[in-house]
Amino acid sequence: MKTHARTLRQSKAHSPEKTVMTTAPAPATDPAIDERVQRRQLENSVSLTGPESLRCRWYRLRLTIAEMNYATRRLAELQTRLP
């Protein structure tokens, strides 16, 4: 099933105040890329001081390491259960 993005198109026959809603196919993009773009836009919209930025980066690094440790531990558990 295709997703569609709504776009506004002004009709030349009508006044500029009136707009017509059309449905156009949305470009196929990777959700991970969309998430990274949204995160980058959010990071650019907020200005942090030096210590706040360092604390944020440290927190994200700790989360990443925790996720990697969990994935490694889970993979080891699954491999030991296999015959």
C-alpha positions as CSV (number, residue, x, y, z in Angstrom):
1,M,0.0,0.0,0.0
2,K,1.5,3.4,-1.0
3,T,1.5,6.3,1.3
4,H,0.4,9.7,0.0
5,A,1.5,13.1,1.2
6,R,-1.0,15.9,1.0
7,T,0.1,19.0,-0.9
8,L,-1.6,22.4,-1.5
9,R,-2.1,23.6,-5.0
10,Q,-3.6,26.9,-5.9
11,S,-6.1,26.9,-8.7
12,K,-5.5,29.6,-11.3
13,A,-9.2,30.1,-11.9
14,H,-9.9,30.9,-8.2
15,S,-8.7,33.7,-6.1
16,P,-5.4,33.2,-4.1
17,E,-7.3,32.7,-0.9
18,K,-8.8,29.4,-2.2
19,T,-6.6,26.4,-2.3
20,V,-7.2,22.9,-3.6
21,M,-5.9,19.8,-1.7
22,T,-4.4,17.2,-3.9
23,T,-2.9,13.8,-3.0
24,A,0.5,13.1,-4.3
25,P,2.6,10.0,-3.7
26,A,5.1,10.5,-0.9
27,P,8.8,9.8,-1.7
28,A,10.0,6.4,-0.4
29,T,12.5,7.1,2.3
30,D,14.1,5.1,5.0
31,P,12.5,5.7,8.5
32,A,16.0,5.6,10.1
33,I,17.1,8.5,7.8
34,D,13.9,10.5,8.7
35,E,14.6,10.0,12.4
36,R,18.2,11.2,12.0
37,V,17.0,14.2,10.1
38,Q,14.4,15.1,12.7
39,R,17.0,14.6,15.5
40,R,19.5,16.8,13.7
41,Q,16.8,19.5,13.2
42,L,15.9,19.4,16.9
43,E,19.6,19.6,17.9
44,N,20.0,22.6,15.7
45,S,16.9,24.4,17.1
46,V,18.2,24.2,20.7
47,S,21.4,25.9,21.8
48,L,23.2,24.3,24.7
49,T,26.1,25.6,26.8
50,G,29.4,23.7,26.7
51,P,28.7,21.7,29.9
52,E,25.2,20.9,28.8
53,S,26.4,19.7,25.4
54,L,29.0,17.6,27.0
55,R,26.5,16.1,29.4
56,C,24.1,15.3,26.5
57,R,26.8,13.6,24.5
58,W,28.0,11.6,27.5
59,Y,24.4,10.5,28.1
60,R,23.9,9.4,24.5
61,L,27.3,7.6,24.5
62,R,26.2,5.7,27.7
63,L,22.9,4.8,26.1
64,T,24.6,3.5,23.0
65,I,27.0,1.4,25.0
66,A,24.1,0.0,27.1
67,E,22.2,-1.0,23.9
68,M,25.3,-2.7,22.5
69,N,25.9,-4.6,25.7
70,Y,22.3,-5.7,25.8
71,A,22.4,-6.8,22.2
72,T,25.7,-8.8,22.8
73,R,24.3,-10.4,25.9
74,R,21.0,-11.3,24.1
75,L,22.9,-12.8,21.1
76,A,25.0,-14.9,23.4
77,E,21.9,-16.2,25.2
78,L,20.2,-17.1,22.0
79,Q,23.3,-18.8,20.6
80,T,23.8,-20.9,23.8
81,R,20.2,-22.1,23.5
82,L,20.6,-23.4,20.0
83,P,21.2,-27.2,19.7
